[in-house]
Amino acid sequence: MSAPRAIPTTSAIPVPPPAGRARVRLRHRFLFFSFFLLVAMPVWTVAWYLYTRADDQFASYLGFSVRTEESSAAIALLGGVTELSGSSSSDTDILYAYLTSQKLVREMEEAVGLRAIWGDVDRGRDPFFTLDPAGTIEDVQDHWARKVTIHYDNASGMIDLRVLAFRPEDARRIAIALYAACSAMINDLSRAAREDAIKYARDELNTAVDRLKTARRALTEYRNRNQMVDPTIDTQSRMGLVTTLQRQLAEALIDLDLLRDSTRDSDPRMVQARKRVEVIEARIVAERQKLGLGTSGAVGSAFASLVGEYEGLIVDREFAETAYTAALATYDAAQAEAQKQSRYLAAHIEPTLAEAAEYPERLKILLLAAFFATLIWAIASLVYYSLRDRR
């Protein structure tokens, strides 16, 4: 059995020396200096600029939406002859793109003078919130995005805007001009849609008119060339003549048969009767050839061709008249529809006139600046100490 292990006494455990007084080292001074450099100085600079250099800005609010008037009653009365084409894309989406376009910025510059309104009156006093009057149109467009805030609700189609300026009257003036420009653009879209519908109907009407004129001109040339107004009437008269000749031929044959029973063949009356029958038969053959009946002679074929050509011209004219009537009804319906404004801009918030300056939001900007500066300083300090501890 082994001997028990000896328990060390308290005097055998080494006792560390007492900690000395903490001293401010170089890294501590550097940390304080970095806080002053990265947090205190930027925040103080931002506060100094916001409260001493930044000018007050007044806001004017504006809200509107695009309304579309659908009406097809005039066309429905025509039995569905035609329909006006609708818009293939959302008018509100087009308007939203227009609000951020350089075209609108240029129009607003010409209308109200954005450079003069947003420009720095006192040169160098507020370079951050003001616009350089000598800047390009691209500079004005960039500043436009800072001064005009657009909120677009895609579900309801409503657009709300906030316009900033250094005077409340200028902000409201920009908002009024902006609403007028948007209304003009929507009216142009509506006018273009109406013009497209009218243009299609007008083109159809012009085509129908030209076709009708061509058909009537061809019929007139035919009548002048053949010296007849209606070949069908001439055919009826010729058929009546053939019928009369056939009746006379029948009477002449009867007379000839009667003479043959009572006289000799050498009798002058027999000769005269036979001569009469031959003449009537020859005349019947000639008239039938003119009508294109019986034997296929050149004269008969020509007259039949004349009648066929006339009937074709009549069919062309009737078809052209029908097409002209339909095209005229379509054009009248398109014109009636064009009298209505199918798209218009409806404002649910008229341009407002501010009484107090809401911008720049100095406290909010200052707090954000302090937050981000502190965050950057804290991240930089943590990175520094993590690299120092790894060495």
C-alpha positions as CSV (number, residue, x, y, z in Angstrom):
1,M,0.0,0.0,0.0
2,S,1.5,3.3,-1.2
3,A,2.0,6.2,1.1
4,P,-0.5,9.1,0.9
5,R,0.5,12.1,-1.4
6,A,1.6,15.2,0.4
7,I,-0.7,18.2,0.2
8,P,1.3,21.3,-0.7
9,T,1.0,24.2,1.6
10,T,-0.2,27.6,0.8
11,S,3.2,29.1,0.9
12,A,4.3,26.9,-2.0
13,I,1.8,28.6,-4.5
14,P,3.4,31.5,-6.4
15,V,1.5,34.8,-5.9
16,P,1.6,37.3,-8.8
17,P,2.6,40.8,-8.0
18,P,-0.2,43.4,-7.7
19,A,-1.3,45.2,-10.9
20,G,0.2,48.6,-11.5
21,R,-1.8,51.7,-12.2
22,A,-3.1,51.8,-15.8
23,R,-1.3,54.2,-18.0
24,V,-2.4,55.9,-21.2
25,R,-0.4,54.4,-24.0
26,L,0.2,55.5,-27.5
27,R,-2.5,53.3,-28.9
28,H,-5.0,54.8,-26.5
29,R,-4.0,58.3,-27.7
30,F,-4.3,57.1,-31.3
31,L,-7.8,55.7,-30.6
32,F,-9.0,59.0,-29.1
33,F,-7.4,60.9,-31.9
34,S,-9.1,58.7,-34.5
35,F,-12.5,59.2,-32.7
36,F,-12.0,62.9,-32.9
37,L,-10.9,62.7,-36.5
38,L,-13.5,60.3,-37.8
39,V,-16.5,61.1,-35.6
40,A,-16.3,64.4,-33.8
41,M,-14.9,66.5,-36.6
42,P,-17.2,65.2,-39.4
43,V,-20.3,65.5,-37.1
44,W,-19.3,69.0,-36.1
45,T,-18.6,70.0,-39.7
46,V,-22.0,68.6,-40.8
47,A,-23.7,70.5,-38.0
48,W,-21.9,73.7,-38.8
49,Y,-22.8,73.4,-42.5
50,L,-26.5,72.5,-41.8
51,Y,-27.1,75.3,-39.3
52,T,-25.0,78.1,-40.7
53,R,-24.7,77.5,-44.5
54,A,-27.6,75.4,-45.7
55,D,-30.6,77.4,-46.8
56,D,-34.1,76.5,-45.9
57,Q,-36.1,74.7,-48.5
58,F,-39.9,74.7,-48.9
59,A,-41.9,71.8,-50.3
60,S,-44.8,71.8,-52.6
61,Y,-46.8,68.5,-52.9
62,L,-48.7,67.3,-56.0
63,G,-50.6,64.1,-56.7
64,F,-52.3,62.9,-59.9
65,S,-53.3,59.8,-61.8
66,V,-54.1,59.0,-65.4
67,R,-57.7,58.2,-66.2
68,T,-58.9,56.5,-69.4
69,E,-62.4,56.9,-70.8
70,E,-63.5,53.8,-72.7
71,S,-66.5,54.4,-75.1
72,S,-67.5,52.2,-78.0
73,A,-71.2,52.9,-78.2
74,A,-70.9,54.7,-81.6
75,I,-69.0,51.8,-83.0
76,A,-71.4,49.2,-81.6
77,L,-74.2,50.9,-83.4
78,L,-72.4,50.1,-86.7
79,G,-72.7,46.4,-86.0
80,G,-69.0,46.0,-85.2
81,V,-67.6,47.5,-88.4
82,T,-64.4,48.5,-86.6
83,E,-62.8,49.1,-83.2
84,L,-60.4,51.7,-82.0
85,S,-57.1,50.3,-81.0
86,G,-56.2,50.5,-77.3
87,S,-53.0,51.3,-75.6
88,S,-50.5,48.4,-75.5
89,S,-48.6,49.7,-72.4
90,S,-49.6,51.5,-69.2
91,D,-49.9,55.3,-69.6
92,T,-48.9,55.7,-66.0
93,D,-45.6,53.9,-66.7
94,I,-45.0,56.1,-69.6
95,L,-45.7,59.2,-67.5
96,Y,-43.4,57.9,-64.7
97,A,-40.5,57.5,-67.3
98,Y,-41.3,61.0,-68.6
99,L,-41.0,62.5,-65.1
100,T,-37.4,61.4,-64.9
101,S,-36.4,62.2,-68.5
102,Q,-34.1,64.9,-69.7
103,K,-36.9,66.1,-72.1
104,L,-39.0,67.1,-69.2
105,V,-36.1,68.8,-67.4
106,R,-35.4,70.8,-70.5
107,E,-39.0,71.8,-70.8
108,M,-39.2,72.9,-67.2
109,E,-36.0,74.9,-67.5
110,E,-37.5,76.7,-70.5
111,A,-40.8,77.2,-68.6
112,V,-39.8,78.3,-65.1
113,G,-36.0,78.6,-65.2
114,L,-34.7,75.9,-62.9
115,R,-31.1,77.2,-62.9
116,A,-32.3,80.5,-61.5
117,I,-34.6,78.9,-58.9
118,W,-32.2,76.3,-57.6
119,G,-29.0,78.2,-58.3
120,D,-26.6,79.6,-55.6
121,V,-27.5,83.2,-55.2
122,D,-24.6,83.8,-52.9
123,R,-21.7,82.2,-54.7
124,G,-20.1,79.5,-52.5
125,R,-22.5,79.8,-49.6
126,D,-24.4,76.5,-50.0
127,P,-22.7,74.4,-52.7
128,F,-24.3,71.1,-51.6
129,F,-28.0,72.0,-51.8
130,T,-27.8,74.4,-54.6
131,L,-27.3,74.1,-58.4
132,D,-24.5,75.8,-60.3
133,P,-26.2,78.1,-62.7
134,A,-23.5,77.5,-65.3
135,G,-24.0,73.7,-65.2
136,T,-25.0,71.6,-68.1
137,I,-28.4,70.1,-68.7
138,E,-27.0,66.8,-67.3
139,D,-26.2,68.7,-64.1
140,V,-29.7,70.1,-64.0
141,Q,-31.1,66.6,-64.5
142,D,-29.0,65.2,-61.6
143,H,-30.2,68.1,-59.4
144,W,-33.8,67.4,-60.5
145,A,-33.6,64.0,-59.0
146,R,-32.6,65.6,-55.7
147,K,-35.2,68.3,-55.6
148,V,-38.2,66.3,-57.1
149,T,-39.2,63.2,-55.3
150,I,-41.5,60.8,-57.1
151,H,-43.6,58.1,-55.4
152,Y,-45.4,55.8,-57.8
153,D,-48.0,53.3,-56.6
154,N,-48.2,50.7,-59.2
155,A,-51.3,49.1,-57.8
156,S,-53.5,52.2,-57.8
157,G,-51.7,54.0,-60.6
158,M,-51.3,57.2,-58.5
159,I,-48.2,59.4,-58.6
160,D,-47.3,61.7,-55.7
161,L,-44.5,64.3,-56.1
162,R,-42.6,66.5,-53.7
163,V,-40.9,69.6,-55.2
164,L,-38.3,71.5,-53.2
165,A,-37.2,75.1,-53.7
166,F,-35.7,77.9,-51.6
167,R,-38.9,79.9,-51.7
168,P,-42.5,78.5,-51.3
169,E,-43.7,80.4,-54.4
170,D,-41.0,78.9,-56.6
171,A,-41.8,75.3,-55.3
172,R,-45.5,75.8,-56.1
173,R,-44.6,77.3,-59.5
174,I,-42.5,74.3,-60.4
175,A,-45.3,72.0,-59.3
176,I,-47.9,73.8,-61.4
177,A,-45.6,73.8,-64.5
178,L,-44.9,70.1,-63.9
179,Y,-48.6,69.3,-63.8
180,A,-49.2,71.2,-67.0
181,A,-46.3,69.4,-68.7
182,C,-47.6,66.0,-67.7
183,S,-51.1,67.0,-68.8
184,A,-49.8,68.0,-72.2
185,M,-47.9,64.7,-72.5
186,I,-51.0,62.7,-71.7
187,N,-53.0,64.8,-74.1
188,D,-50.4,64.1,-76.8
189,L,-50.7,60.4,-76.1
190,S,-54.4,60.5,-76.4
191,R,-54.2,62.7,-79.5
192,A,-51.8,60.2,-81.1
193,A,-54.1,57.3,-80.3
194,R,-57.0,59.2,-81.9
195,E,-55.0,60.1,-84.9
196,D,-54.0,56.5,-85.4
197,A,-57.6,55.4,-85.3
198,I,-58.7,58.2,-87.6
199,K,-55.8,57.7,-89.9
200,Y,-56.7,54.0,-90.4
201,A,-60.3,54.9,-91.1
202,R,-59.2,57.8,-93.4
203,D,-56.9,55.5,-95.4
204,E,-59.7,52.9,-95.8
205,L,-62.0,55.7,-97.0
206,N,-59.5,57.1,-99.5
207,T,-58.9,53.6,-100.8
208,A,-62.7,53.0,-101.2
209,V,-63.1,56.4,-102.9
210,D,-60.3,55.6,-105.4
211,R,-61.7,52.2,-106.1
212,L,-65.2,53.7,-106.7
213,K,-63.8,56.4,-109.0
214,T,-61.8,53.8,-111.0
215,A,-64.9,51.6,-111.4
216,R,-67.1,54.4,-112.5
217,R,-64.4,55.7,-114.9
218,A,-64.0,52.3,-116.4
219,L,-67.8,52.0,-117.0
220,T,-67.8,55.5,-118.6
221,E,-65.0,54.6,-120.9
222,Y,-66.7,51.4,-121.9
223,R,-69.9,53.3,-122.8
224,N,-68.0,55.9,-124.8
225,R,-66.0,53.3,-126.6
226,N,-68.9,51.1,-127.6
227,Q,-71.5,53.9,-128.0
228,M,-74.1,52.2,-125.8
229,V,-75.3,53.0,-122.4
230,D,-76.5,49.6,-121.4
231,P,-75.9,46.5,-123.6
232,T,-78.6,44.6,-121.8
233,I,-81.2,47.1,-123.1
234,D,-79.8,46.7,-126.6
235,T,-79.9,42.9,-126.2
236,Q,-83.5,43.0,-125.2
237,S,-84.4,45.2,-128.2
238,R,-82.5,42.8,-130.6
239,M,-84.2,39.8,-129.0
240,G,-87.5,41.5,-129.6
241,L,-86.5,42.0,-133.3
242,V,-85.6,38.3,-133.6
243,T,-89.0,37.4,-132.1
244,T,-90.8,39.7,-134.6
245,L,-88.8,38.2,-137.5
246,Q,-89.6,34.7,-136.3
247,R,-93.3,35.6,-136.3
248,Q,-93.1,37.1,-139.8
249,L,-91.2,34.0,-140.9
250,A,-94.0,31.8,-139.7
251,E,-96.6,33.9,-141.5
252,A,-94.5,33.8,-144.7
253,L,-94.1,30.0,-144.5
254,I,-97.9,29.7,-144.1
255,D,-98.5,31.9,-147.1
256,L,-96.0,29.9,-149.1
257,D,-97.7,26.6,-148.2
258,L,-101.0,28.0,-149.2
259,L,-99.7,29.1,-152.6
260,R,-97.9,25.8,-153.1
261,D,-101.3,24.1,-152.8
262,S,-103.1,26.4,-155.3
263,T,-100.5,27.4,-157.9
264,R,-97.6,26.1,-159.8
265,D,-93.9,26.5,-158.8
266,S,-93.4,28.9,-161.8
267,D,-96.0,31.2,-160.5
268,P,-94.5,34.7,-159.8
269,R,-96.3,34.7,-156.4
270,M,-94.5,31.5,-155.5
271,V,-91.2,33.0,-156.4
272,Q,-92.0,36.1,-154.4
273,A,-93.1,34.1,-151.4
274,R,-90.0,31.9,-151.4
275,K,-87.9,35.1,-151.8
276,R,-89.6,36.6,-148.7
277,V,-88.9,33.5,-146.6
278,E,-85.3,33.4,-147.6
279,V,-84.9,37.1,-146.7
280,I,-86.5,36.7,-143.3
281,E,-84.4,33.6,-142.6
282,A,-81.2,35.4,-143.6
283,R,-82.2,38.4,-141.3
284,I,-82.9,36.1,-138.4
285,V,-79.5,34.4,-138.8
286,A,-77.8,37.8,-139.0
287,E,-79.6,39.0,-135.8
288,R,-78.8,35.8,-133.9
289,Q,-75.2,36.1,-134.9
290,K,-75.1,39.6,-133.5
291,L,-76.5,38.3,-130.2
292,G,-74.0,35.5,-130.1
293,L,-76.7,32.8,-130.5
294,G,-76.6,29.8,-132.8
295,T,-73.5,29.9,-134.9
296,S,-70.4,31.2,-133.3
297,G,-69.6,34.0,-135.6
298,A,-67.1,36.8,-134.9
299,V,-69.8,39.4,-134.6
300,G,-71.8,37.4,-132.2
301,S,-68.8,36.6,-130.1
302,A,-67.9,40.2,-130.0
303,F,-71.3,41.3,-128.8
304,A,-71.4,38.5,-126.1
305,S,-68.0,39.7,-124.9
306,L,-69.3,43.3,-124.7
307,V,-72.2,42.1,-122.5
308,G,-69.8,40.1,-120.3
309,E,-67.5,43.0,-120.0
310,Y,-70.3,45.3,-119.1
311,E,-71.6,42.9,-116.4
312,G,-68.1,42.7,-114.9
313,L,-67.9,46.5,-114.8
314,I,-71.3,46.7,-113.1
315,V,-70.2,44.1,-110.4
316,D,-67.0,46.1,-109.8
317,R,-69.0,49.3,-109.4
318,E,-71.5,47.7,-107.0
319,F,-68.7,46.2,-104.9
320,A,-66.8,49.6,-104.8
321,E,-70.1,51.3,-103.7
322,T,-70.6,48.8,-100.9
323,A,-67.0,49.2,-99.7
324,Y,-67.3,53.0,-99.9
325,T,-70.4,52.9,-97.7
326,A,-68.8,50.7,-95.1
327,A,-65.6,52.9,-95.1
328,L,-67.6,56.1,-94.8
329,A,-69.5,54.7,-91.8
330,T,-66.2,53.6,-90.2
331,Y,-64.7,57.1,-90.7
332,D,-67.7,58.8,-89.3
333,A,-67.5,56.6,-86.2
334,A,-63.8,57.2,-85.8
335,Q,-64.4,61.0,-86.0
336,A,-67.2,60.8,-83.4
337,E,-64.9,58.8,-81.1
338,A,-62.0,61.3,-81.7
339,Q,-64.1,64.1,-80.3
340,K,-63.9,62.6,-76.9
341,Q,-60.8,62.9,-74.7
342,S,-60.1,59.2,-74.0
343,R,-57.1,60.0,-71.6
344,Y,-56.8,62.8,-69.1
345,L,-54.8,63.6,-66.0
346,A,-56.8,63.8,-62.8
347,A,-55.2,65.6,-59.8
348,H,-56.1,64.3,-56.4
349,I,-53.6,66.8,-54.7
350,E,-53.4,70.3,-56.2
351,P,-50.0,72.0,-56.0
352,T,-49.6,73.2,-52.4
353,L,-48.1,76.4,-51.0
354,A,-45.8,75.8,-48.0
355,E,-45.8,78.2,-45.0
356,A,-42.8,76.7,-43.1
357,A,-39.5,75.2,-44.3
358,E,-39.4,71.5,-43.8
359,Y,-36.1,70.8,-45.5
360,P,-33.2,70.2,-45.2
361,E,-34.0,67.9,-42.2
362,R,-31.1,69.0,-40.2
363,L,-31.5,66.9,-37.1
364,K,-32.2,63.8,-39.1
365,I,-29.1,64.4,-41.3
366,L,-27.0,65.1,-38.3
367,L,-28.0,62.0,-36.5
368,L,-27.4,59.9,-39.6
369,A,-24.0,61.4,-40.0
370,A,-23.1,60.7,-36.4
371,F,-24.4,57.2,-36.7
372,F,-22.4,56.3,-39.8
373,A,-19.3,58.1,-38.6
374,T,-19.4,56.2,-35.3
375,L,-20.0,53.0,-37.1
376,I,-17.0,53.5,-39.4
377,W,-14.8,54.5,-36.5
378,A,-15.9,51.4,-34.5
379,I,-15.3,49.0,-37.4
380,A,-11.9,50.6,-38.0
381,S,-11.0,50.2,-34.3
382,L,-12.0,46.6,-34.2
383,V,-10.0,45.8,-37.3
384,Y,-7.0,47.6,-35.8
385,Y,-7.2,45.6,-32.5
386,S,-7.8,42.3,-34.3
387,L,-4.7,42.8,-36.4
388,R,-2.7,43.9,-33.3
389,D,-3.8,40.8,-31.3
390,R,-2.7,38.4,-34.0
391,R,0.9,39.6,-34.0
